[in-house]
Amino acid sequence: MPVSKAQLKAKAKYEKANYDQFRIIVKKGKKETLKAHAATKGESLNGFVNRAIDETITRDNKGDINA
């Protein structure tokens, strides 16, 4: 079933109100490598990147009483 213009507009409005976005640049071919790795874990590329960020922050702040 095709998505209507109203649905697309509503989704864009919701995302703008609830999410921050930023762009990440990787070397040619790396995006496909990352997508393939994410798929092996049953994740989207976005889910994988968010998990990697969260796990790195947790690891980096381990033992930091100011974190």
VOGU-3710 file (C-alpha; in Angstrom, 3 decimals, decimal comma):
1> mpvskaqlka> 0,000/0,000/0,000  1,514/3,366/-0,986  2,204/5,949/1,687  0,266/9,182/1,332  1,838/12,636/1,348  0,005/13,324/4,614  1,583/10,245/6,225  5,044/11,273/5,044  4,518/14,798/6,383  3,256/13,496/9,743
11> kakyekanyd> 6,237/11,146/10,052  8,698/13,940/9,227  7,042/16,220/11,795  7,185/13,492/14,471  10,830/12,716/13,763  11,799/16,394/13,834  10,128/16,815/17,226  11,532/13,629/18,779  14,924/12,867/17,246  18,228/14,568/16,575
21> qfriivkkgk> 20,035/13,682/13,378  23,637/13,903/12,332  25,585/12,722/9,342  28,417/10,222/9,500  30,900/9,876/6,665  32,771/6,616/6,023  35,037/5,435/3,225  33,449/3,960/0,101  32,349/0,404/0,730  32,375/0,649/4,522
31> ketlkahaat> 28,654/1,408/4,704  27,873/-1,964/3,123  30,276/-3,684/5,531  28,554/-2,016/8,482  25,087/-2,870/7,156  26,107/-6,500/6,678  27,496/-6,693/10,214  24,337/-5,122/11,647  22,233/-7,657/9,746  24,149/-10,541/11,337
41> kgeslngfvn> 23,023/-9,161/14,705  19,438/-8,657/13,539  19,789/-4,873/13,629  19,358/-1,988/11,249  22,397/0,126/10,470  20,950/2,888/12,649  20,346/0,454/15,518  23,880/-0,880/15,254  25,440/2,593/15,260  23,355/3,638/18,276
51> raidetitrd> 24,289/0,454/20,157  27,974/0,952/19,335  27,832/4,538/20,607  25,980/3,580/23,801  28,340/0,674/24,551  31,416/2,819/23,945  30,166/5,597/26,227  29,347/3,054/28,941  32,788/1,426/28,596  34,603/4,777/28,525
61> nkgdina> 32,779/6,042/31,612  33,160/2,850/33,661  34,638/3,826/36,966  34,237/7,542/36,256  32,337/8,936/39,239  31,401/12,054/37,235  29,725/10,114/34,411
//
